[in-house]
Amino acid sequence: MSVSTQMINPENNKPIVALVQDSLVAAYLMTRRSGFLERHQAMQLLMNLRYLPRGPTTLPPPAILKPRPLWTGKQMFSLLFPPTLVFDMVVRNGLGVGPSDPLERCVKVRHGELLCGSLCKKTLGTSAGGLVHVMIRDWGFRRAGNFVSDAQRILQAFMMIRGFSVGVGDCVMSEAAHDRVTRLLDRTFKHTDRVRSDAAAAPAQMVDACVTKILGSMLTRGGAEVMKDPGIEENNISVMIECGAKGSAINIAQILSCVGQQSVEGGRIRMGVGNRTLPCYRRGDDSAGARGFVCNSYGTGLTAQEYFFHAMGGREGLVDTAVKTAATGYIQRRLSKAQEGLQVRYDSTVRNSNNDVIQFYYGGDSYYPTKLERSALRTFKMDNAELRAEVVGVRVEWEAAVGAEAAELWMAAAEAQFQTFREERDSVRAIQLQLEVAPD
């Protein structure tokens, strides 16, 4: 089936074959600063390599010599990279961080060596511009397929050494975090009570919308309090979320802080017969708990009332999923049947089985999506002075680099290069200007 040639999705020009789930967890743990391996462990990983991008491969020198030799996970994972790979990416909302970031969010690869940063879904997953995408673009589908295969093998071997599991201990907060979440719940409930009393004369629908907004934000705020815990980095649920393998911040918030407001038909649980949600509440009780707010977390366990409200919200989700599956499946089938006869002909037109022209150019521009590549044009926003300083520089720098005699020659060549860059920048600007002022 030639799977390796199908690694790029024509829909959005991104890879669809990459590392997922347990491999992402292993890559994240292996490439952290704390990921050290002894000699026999490093050799065990090396034995799992089948495709060697650097040719015959030996164990690199250890990163630590005394008191005993230790190899880093970064060193071992770097054996999968081609020796000329250069890669830069900032991950996990680390905008503006550098190589010394304590959370290792700045990933840098130079000459095939992973220098800093821990790998995650953004670098090893199906993201545009990730390592898999770069390997496909610069070294081809076969080398990229070999990289994914070998990465899977070496990461599986690493997990056999280290191990990884989620237990009850990962579902329990520290005392300090529990106190912070409890205080936050108390403040939130007092706030909602104050809103209801102050806005007694306002329309009930408006008051309910305000209370719903306040209670809805409790989940994210509770999750933020949990994430402040010093030991959260070693929590295995947090590790899965951080590396992008599974879950989100909402999941860990519901497991550790509180499950939050339950929703039925887009709002809080409505009062039914007798002007109450359940028979165990007073008539007219409009408190947060009586209207479907679950204070407990999955870790601590739900009360009977909270469990009932949670089941109400869960049933709506199940029905909604079942209905959407049938609806979207039928839409998909109709789209497929309508387009199954389309072909791109040798005259570049897209035609159906009746030879009717659907498009004069495929996609309107005749570009093949899997071959497109996004590139940053740094010179676009530079003025002439900035561009000259970037390309030509100053004479002192040239003299220090090549000597006083050759500096003049090199500066003349750089000046010619500057003129070329300026003309290309101006032509791109002119094209952009034509696109912006083009008539309708």
Secondary structure, DSSP 4 states (H G I P E B T S, - for coil): --GGGG-EETTTTEESS---THHHHHHHHHTSTT-EE-HHHHHHHHTT--S-TTSS--PPPPSB-SSS-BEEHHHHHHTTS-TT--EEEE-TT-TT--TT-TT--EEEEETTEEEE----HHHHSS-TTSHHHHHHHHHHHHHHHHHHHHHHHHHHHHHHHH-----GGGG---HHHHHHHHHHHHHHHHHHHHHHHHTTTS-HHHHHHHHHHHHHTHHHHHHHHHHTSGGGGG-HHHHHHHHTSS--HHHHHHHHT--EE--BTTBSPPP-TTSSSSTTSPTT--STGGGTEE-S-TTT---HHHHHHHHHHHHHHHHHHHHHHHHHHHHHHHHHHHHTT-EE-TTS-EE-TT--EEESSGGGT---GGG------GGGG--HHHHHHHHT--HHHHHHHH-HHHHHHHHHHHHHHHHHHHHHHHHHHHHHHHHHH---
